[in-house]
Amino acid sequence: MSRSKAELSITERFILTFIGYKTKGDFKFFMNNEKLAEVICCTTSSTKVMVNKLVREGYLIKSCDDKGRRQLSLSERKFSPLDGINMSNVEKTLILRELVEAQNDANYYKQQYLLEKARADRLSEELTNLKFQMIGNIAI
Protein backbone atom coordinates (compact mmCIF):
# COMPACT_ATOMS: atom_id res chain seq x y z
CA MET A 1 0.00 0.00 0.00
CA SER A 2 1.50 3.34 -0.98
CA ARG A 3 1.28 6.44 1.13
CA SER A 4 -0.58 9.48 -0.06
CA LYS A 5 1.35 12.40 -1.54
CA ALA A 6 0.23 14.66 1.32
CA GLU A 7 1.79 12.38 3.92
CA LEU A 8 5.39 12.97 4.92
CA SER A 9 7.90 10.18 5.47
CA ILE A 10 9.46 9.70 8.88
CA THR A 11 12.76 11.05 7.56
CA GLU A 12 11.09 14.18 6.18
CA ARG A 13 9.32 14.70 9.50
CA PHE A 14 12.66 14.17 11.25
CA ILE A 15 14.23 16.90 9.09
CA LEU A 16 11.40 19.29 9.90
CA THR A 17 11.51 18.45 13.62
CA PHE A 18 15.29 18.92 13.70
CA ILE A 19 15.12 22.27 11.88
CA GLY A 20 12.35 23.34 14.26
CA TYR A 21 14.55 22.39 17.22
CA LYS A 22 17.56 24.25 15.81
CA THR A 23 15.59 27.42 14.99
CA LYS A 24 13.85 27.80 18.37
CA GLY A 25 14.53 31.19 19.89
CA ASP A 26 14.93 32.91 16.51
CA PHE A 27 18.16 31.11 15.60
CA LYS A 28 19.01 30.68 11.92
CA PHE A 29 19.54 27.27 10.30
CA PHE A 30 22.52 27.25 7.93
CA MET A 31 23.38 23.53 7.83
CA ASN A 32 24.26 22.31 4.33
CA ASN A 33 22.91 19.10 2.80
CA GLU A 34 26.08 17.15 3.58
CA LYS A 35 25.93 17.93 7.30
CA LEU A 36 22.15 17.41 7.40
CA ALA A 37 22.69 14.04 5.71
CA GLU A 38 24.99 13.07 8.59
CA VAL A 39 22.28 14.02 11.08
CA ILE A 40 19.62 11.91 9.41
CA CYS A 41 22.05 9.11 8.43
CA CYS A 42 21.26 9.40 4.75
CA THR A 43 23.14 10.21 1.55
CA THR A 44 23.71 13.81 0.56
CA SER A 45 21.78 13.41 -2.69
CA SER A 46 18.76 11.87 -0.93
CA THR A 47 18.84 14.69 1.61
CA LYS A 48 18.92 17.26 -1.18
CA VAL A 49 15.88 15.63 -2.80
CA MET A 50 13.96 15.61 0.50
CA VAL A 51 14.84 19.24 1.33
CA ASN A 52 13.80 20.38 -2.15
CA LYS A 53 10.54 18.44 -1.82
CA LEU A 54 9.84 20.05 1.56
CA VAL A 55 10.52 23.49 0.05
CA ARG A 56 8.35 22.73 -3.00
CA GLU A 57 5.47 21.50 -0.81
CA GLY A 58 5.67 24.56 1.41
CA TYR A 59 6.99 23.02 4.66
CA LEU A 60 10.35 24.78 4.45
CA ILE A 61 11.36 28.22 3.29
CA LYS A 62 14.74 28.47 1.59
CA SER A 63 16.42 31.86 1.55
CA CYS A 64 19.87 33.41 1.62
CA ASP A 65 21.34 35.63 4.29
CA ASP A 66 23.36 38.77 3.57
CA LYS A 67 26.52 36.64 3.17
CA GLY A 68 24.94 34.38 0.54
CA ARG A 69 24.56 31.34 2.79
CA ARG A 70 21.53 29.12 2.35
CA GLN A 71 19.12 29.43 5.22
CA LEU A 72 16.23 27.08 5.93
CA SER A 73 13.27 27.87 8.15
CA LEU A 74 9.94 26.26 8.88
CA SER A 75 6.90 27.71 7.18
CA GLU A 76 3.51 28.00 8.81
CA ARG A 77 2.37 24.75 7.17
CA LYS A 78 1.50 22.19 9.83
CA PHE A 79 3.06 18.73 10.07
CA SER A 80 3.14 16.01 12.71
CA PRO A 81 6.49 16.39 14.48
CA LEU A 82 8.24 13.29 15.73
CA ASP A 83 7.56 12.75 19.40
CA GLY A 84 9.88 11.02 21.83
CA ILE A 85 13.13 12.02 20.14
CA ASN A 86 15.46 14.18 22.18
CA MET A 87 17.00 16.44 19.54
CA SER A 88 19.82 17.46 21.87
CA ASN A 89 20.90 13.80 21.81
CA VAL A 90 20.94 13.96 18.01
CA GLU A 91 23.31 16.91 18.23
CA LYS A 92 25.46 15.15 20.82
CA THR A 93 25.72 12.11 18.55
CA LEU A 94 26.79 14.32 15.65
CA ILE A 95 29.39 16.10 17.79
CA LEU A 96 30.67 12.78 19.11
CA ARG A 97 31.00 11.46 15.54
CA GLU A 98 32.95 14.59 14.56
CA LEU A 99 35.19 14.14 17.62
CA VAL A 100 35.98 10.55 16.65
CA GLU A 101 36.76 11.63 13.08
CA ALA A 102 39.03 14.42 14.36
CA GLN A 103 40.84 11.96 16.65
CA ASN A 104 41.29 9.53 13.77
CA ASP A 105 42.68 12.34 11.60
CA ALA A 106 45.03 13.39 14.42
CA ASN A 107 46.32 9.82 14.80
CA TYR A 108 46.86 9.53 11.04
CA TYR A 109 48.78 12.81 10.88
CA LYS A 110 50.80 11.87 13.95
CA GLN A 111 51.86 8.63 12.23
CA GLN A 112 52.72 10.58 9.07
CA TYR A 113 54.74 13.04 11.14
CA LEU A 114 56.69 10.22 12.82
CA LEU A 115 57.44 8.62 9.45
CA GLU A 116 58.64 11.91 7.96
CA LYS A 117 60.70 12.69 11.08
CA ALA A 118 62.38 9.28 10.85
CA ARG A 119 63.09 9.96 7.15
CA ALA A 120 64.54 13.39 7.95
CA ASP A 121 66.71 11.90 10.70
CA ARG A 122 67.98 9.23 8.27
CA LEU A 123 68.78 11.85 5.65
CA SER A 124 70.56 14.00 8.24
CA GLU A 125 72.64 11.01 9.31
CA GLU A 126 73.51 10.21 5.68
CA LEU A 127 74.55 13.83 5.14
CA THR A 128 76.78 13.74 8.21
CA ASN A 129 78.37 10.47 6.98
CA LEU A 130 78.97 12.00 3.55
CA LYS A 131 80.64 15.03 5.12
CA PHE A 132 82.96 12.77 7.14
CA GLN A 133 83.78 10.75 4.00
CA MET A 134 84.60 13.95 2.10
CA ILE A 135 86.82 15.17 4.93
CA GLY A 136 88.52 11.76 5.01
CA ASN A 137 89.10 11.86 1.23
CA ILE A 138 90.57 15.36 1.41
CA ALA A 139 92.93 14.37 4.25
CA ILE A 140 94.36 11.45 2.23
N, C-alpha and C positions, 0 to 999 in steps of 0.2 A: 504494500500500500504506500503510495507516495504522499508526501506532505503537501499541503497547499502552498501556493506562492506567497501568501501573506504571512505564513508561519516562519519564524526564524530558527535556524539550527542552534544547537547548544553552543557551538563555537562562536557563532555570530552574537548570541546573547552574552557570552563570556567577554567578547571584545567590548560590547556596549557597557557591560557592568564594570569592566576594568577602566575604561575611559571615564565613566561616571565617577568611579572611586578616585581616579587621579585628578579630576577637574573640580572636586569639591573645594569649596572655599575660594572660588574664582581663579584657580590655577589653570595654566595653559597646558595643553597636551601636545608635545612636539615629537613624540616617539616615531621613528621611521618604521617602515614595514619589516625590515630585517630584525629590529629589536622587538617589535610587536610579535613577530613570528616566534621568537624565542620564548616570549611570555606564554603564548598559547600552544607551544610545542607543535608548530606547523611549519610548512615551507614558506619561504618569502613570497613566492608567486601565488600560492593559495591565499595567503594573508592579503596580498594586494587585491585579488579578485573579491574577497569578502568585504574589504574596506570599501572598494569601489561600489559594490552592490549596496552596502549600507548607506553610502552617500546618495546613490541613485534612487533608492527607495525612501530617502528622507529621514533616516534615523541619525545620520551623522552630517555635520556641516564641515566641509573642507575649506580652509582659507589659508592665507599667508600672512605672517606678521610683517613688521616693517623691515626685517632683515631677510625676508624671502623664504623663511622656513615654513614648511607645511604645518598647519595647526588643525587638529581635529577637535570638534566639540559635539556634544549631544544636542540634537534638535528637541523640539517640544513633542515629537511623535512618541507615543507610549509604546513600551515593550515590557515583557515580563522578565525582570532581572533575575539572575541566578541567586537563589537563597542558599545559605549555609556555607558559602565560600568566603573565607577570610582573605580579602584582597591584600592585606599587609603581609600575609604568609606568601602570597604569590610574588610580591616584591622581594621578600627575604630570600626566596628560592632563586630568583633571578640574580640577586646580588651574590649569593653563595656560589652560584654557577660561574659568575664572572671572577670571583675570588679564586676558585679552583683553576680556571683558565689562566689567570695572571700568575699563579704559583707554578703552573706547568711551564709557562713561558719563561719565568725566572729561572727555573731549573735547567731548561734547555740552554738558555743564554749563559748560565753559569758553566755548564759543561763545555760550551763552545769557547768561552773565555779560557778555561783551564787547558783545553787543547791548543789554543793559539799561544798561550803563555808558554806551554811546554815547547812548542815549535820555536818561539822566539828565543827561549833559553838555549835550545839546541843550536840555533843559528849563531847566537852569541858565542857559544863555546867553540863552534867551528871557526869563527872569525878569530878568536883568541889563538887557537891552534895554528891557523894560517900565519898569523903575525909572528908567532914563535918560530915557525918553519922558515919564514922569510929572514928573520934575524939570524937564525942558525946558518942559512945559506950565505948570507952576507959575511958572516964571521969566518967562514971557511976560505 
